[in-house]
Amino acid sequence: MQSREPNKALSIASVAALVAAVALSVPVAERLIAAIWQWYKFAGYSDAGYITLSLRTGLLFSGLLAATLGSALWFNRLAKRRAAPFAKSMSSLAVWVAAAVLATYWLLGMSGLNAWRA
């Protein structure tokens, strides 16, 4: 019979990974809203509006997201082995959120709505 303490700790870690992924989504959501607003505001003008993203900050941000994604994957794998359904679902959700945020950031960065700054 397994002890509940490791599963409880795994559940807490999985929720922490989800909270980290959601927290890292806030700046991306703000930049996405700003880009949509600039596109809407300047649609049809020859000099359309754009937002700026920093490449250095983007690389640091991507590193944080990669660490969050990696830890969530690791927690998910542990939860599968320990038969911890709550931890498995929370870590799985954290993986999806982190992957979506990472993809959104770089798609926004590659779009015509962005002007990179050093």
C-alpha positions in Angstrom: 0.0 0.0 0.0 1.4 3.4 -1.0 1.7 6.3 1.4 -0.4 9.3 0.6 2.4 11.8 1.5 4.3 11.4 -1.8 1.1 11.8 -3.8 0.2 14.9 -1.8 3.6 16.4 -2.5 3.3 15.5 -6.2 -0.2 17.1 -6.3 1.2 20.3 -4.7 4.1 20.4 -7.2 1.7 19.8 -10.1 -0.5 22.7 -9.0 2.6 24.9 -8.6 3.6 24.1 -12.2 0.1 25.0 -13.4 0.2 28.3 -11.4 3.6 29.1 -12.9 2.4 28.4 -16.4 -0.7 30.5 -15.9 1.4 33.3 -14.4 3.7 33.2 -17.4 0.7 33.5 -19.6 -0.2 37.0 -18.3 2.5 39.0 -20.1 1.8 37.1 -23.3 -1.9 37.8 -23.0 -1.2 41.5 -22.5 1.1 41.7 -25.6 -1.5 39.8 -27.6 -4.3 42.2 -26.6 -2.0 45.1 -27.4 -1.2 43.6 -30.8 -4.9 43.1 -31.6 -5.7 46.6 -30.5 -2.9 48.1 -32.7 -4.1 46.0 -35.6 -7.7 47.1 -35.1 -6.8 50.8 -34.5 -4.6 51.1 -37.6 -6.3 48.7 -40.0 -6.4 50.2 -43.5 -3.6 52.8 -42.8 -0.4 52.6 -44.8 1.7 52.7 -41.6 0.0 50.1 -39.5 0.6 50.1 -35.8 2.8 47.5 -34.2 4.0 46.3 -30.8 7.6 45.7 -29.7 9.0 42.6 -28.1 12.6 42.2 -26.8 14.6 39.3 -28.1 16.6 38.9 -24.9 13.5 39.0 -22.8 11.9 36.5 -25.1 14.8 34.1 -24.8 14.7 34.4 -21.0 10.9 34.0 -21.0 11.2 31.0 -23.2 13.8 29.5 -20.9 11.4 29.9 -17.9 8.6 28.4 -19.9 10.8 25.5 -21.0 11.7 24.8 -17.4 8.0 25.0 -16.4 7.1 22.7 -19.3 9.9 20.2 -18.4 9.0 20.1 -14.7 5.3 19.6 -15.6 6.2 16.7 -17.9 8.3 15.2 -15.2 5.5 15.6 -12.6 3.0 14.0 -15.1 5.3 11.0 -15.6 5.6 10.5 -11.9 1.9 10.9 -11.4 1.3 8.2 -14.0 3.7 5.8 -12.2 2.2 6.5 -8.8 -1.4 6.4 -9.9 -2.2 9.9 -8.7 -5.0 11.1 -10.9 -5.3 14.7 -9.6 -1.5 15.3 -10.0 -1.7 13.8 -13.5 -4.5 16.1 -14.6 -2.9 19.2 -13.1 0.5 18.5 -14.6 -1.1 17.7 -17.9 -3.0 21.0 -17.9 0.3 22.8 -17.0 2.0 21.2 -20.0 -0.7 22.3 -22.4 -0.8 25.9 -20.9 3.0 26.3 -21.1 3.1 24.9 -24.6 0.3 27.2 -25.8 1.9 30.2 -24.2 5.3 29.4 -25.7 3.8 29.0 -29.2 1.7 32.1 -28.9 4.7 34.2 -27.9 6.8 33.1 -30.8 3.9 33.3 -33.3 3.3 36.8 -32.1 7.0 37.6 -32.4 7.1 36.3 -36.0 3.9 38.2 -37.0 3.9 41.4 -38.9 2.4 43.0 -35.7 5.7 43.0 -34.0 8.9 45.0 -34.3 11.8 43.3 -32.4 14.0 45.5 -30.2 17.4 44.7 -28.9 
